[in-house]
Amino acid sequence: MENRLQEYARLVVEVGVNVQKGQNLIIAAPVECADFARLCAKAAYAAGCREVIMSWRDDVLTREKYLHAAEDVFDTVPEWVRHFYNGYAEEGAAYLAISATDPENLKGVASDRIVRNQRASSEALKPFNRLQMQNSFPWCIVSIPIPSWAQRVFPGCGDAMDRLWDAIFAAVRITGDGSAVESWRSHLDLLHRRKDKLNALRLRSLHYQNSLGTDLTIRLPENHLWAAGDSDTPRGQRFIANMPTEEIFTAPLRDGIDGVVCASVPLCHDGNVIEGLRFVVKEGKIVEASARQGEETLKAAITVDEGASFFGEVALVPYDSPISNQHLLFYNTLFDENAACHLAFGEAYPECIEGGAEMTKEQLKAAGLNDSITHVDFMVGTADLSIVGTTQDGEEVPVFVDGNFAF
């Protein structure tokens, strides 16, 4: 276990955020993940990091705040928070987020408080969010188990923490024998080969169908680009934003989606579990939203701003992958989105359009990309998912057959 933990910490620091000598590193982590955060800090200093700056959070205190804090708290952001995130982002500090939370930590909290807090934070941290979406600094999201999350994944199991550790290690290709970096290189090569094939097709649209009821046509911007695995900052610092990652993704045309889409697994969002998600979409806009559980949370999520009811990402993930083959619902989007094809409502990534990194918000909109303060992934992939692409010349090309890539 010690070997695997050390290997994981080195992987996320040296490959995930790829911290450079003399560079600062921000680590955002739950207090329950302190031991692993310390391992990451040690790995960062060993790699020549200038300073590791910690940003701690706590599920218990977060829930207490949303339940009992004064009303005006959710409409304001302290000045020091603005300076902390915006300042370090503008200087190009690396950012590592350790994602681990109780999937239903905010169950019963008024949706209005959550939405208002999101709007206030998005306005206050606009420079940080913009720079992150543009890959102006290296960032990486990873996870480790905490008891409340582990019990949700493995209810009633006395060894839930150990089992979740094993599942996470398998997903991020950690074995403890020092082979993780080489395994990731091979994996990224595969993702890049698939990305190159998709870019070569120059698709005009994608048509999704499966037995859940999904029947959705997605048009793509004329100059769209598919991305995969790793990204580069403007200075050429390569990083991996999500570990694990199995996806090849691009941006849809903002007003170019029509049909019905149904989620294939539950979505954990804003401390609540949403099950049975179903959208009806017309000219890109979600015009009907329903869910068997968590419908209030879902409807709040798509109304945080105008762009929240449009889509910003189309991601292809084979049903036959190291994560989905574990046959687990992780109740954590970092893993669940990499076990199945997914879409996201909200902000589009600038890297998904030619020259996007240098474009202004107005130019990105003119190119057909969506703008929003939110970005929420939900899973749509199934074992019987069919995706047929149509090229600029009108030729139909199978992209997914029975849940997996056709090439």
Salt bridges, closest charged atoms under 4 A:
ASP35 OD1 - ARG38 NH1 2.86
GLU51 OE1 - ARG50 NH1 3.80
GLU64 OE1 - HIS68 NE2 3.64
GLU71 OE2 - ARG113 NH2 2.79
GLU71 OE1 - ARG116 NH1 2.80
ASP75 OD2 - ARG116 NH2 2.85
GLU79 OE1 - ARG82 NE 3.60
GLU79 OE2 - HIS83 NE2 3.60
GLU104 OE2 - LYS107 NZ 3.93
GLU104 OE1 - ARG152 NH1 2.69
ASP112 OD2 - ARG116 NH1 2.88
GLU123 OE1 - LYS126 NZ 3.20
ASP166 OD1 - ARG4 NH1 3.31
GLU182 OE1 - ARG185 NH1 3.48
ASP215 OD1 - HIS207 NE2 2.66
ASP230 OD1 - HIS192 NE2 2.75
ASP230 OD2 - ARG238 NE 3.94
ASP232 OD2 - ARG238 NH2 2.93
GLU246 OE2 - ARG173 NH1 3.20
GLU246 OE1 - HIS187 NE2 3.69
GLU247 OE1 - HIS342 NE2 3.20
ASP270 OD2 - HIS269 NE2 3.13
GLU295 OE2 - LYS299 NZ 3.01
GLU306 OE2 - ARG254 NH2 3.84
GLU313 OE2 - HIS342 NE2 3.78
GLU313 OE1 - HIS375 NE2 2.84
GLU337 OE1 - HIS342 NE2 3.41
GLU347 OE2 - LYS361 NZ 2.91
GLU354 OE2 - ARG202 NH2 3.90
ASP371 OD1 - LYS361 NZ 2.92
ASP371 OD2 - LYS365 NZ 3.73
ASP377 OD1 - HIS342 NE2 3.85
ASP377 OD1 - HIS375 NE2 3.57
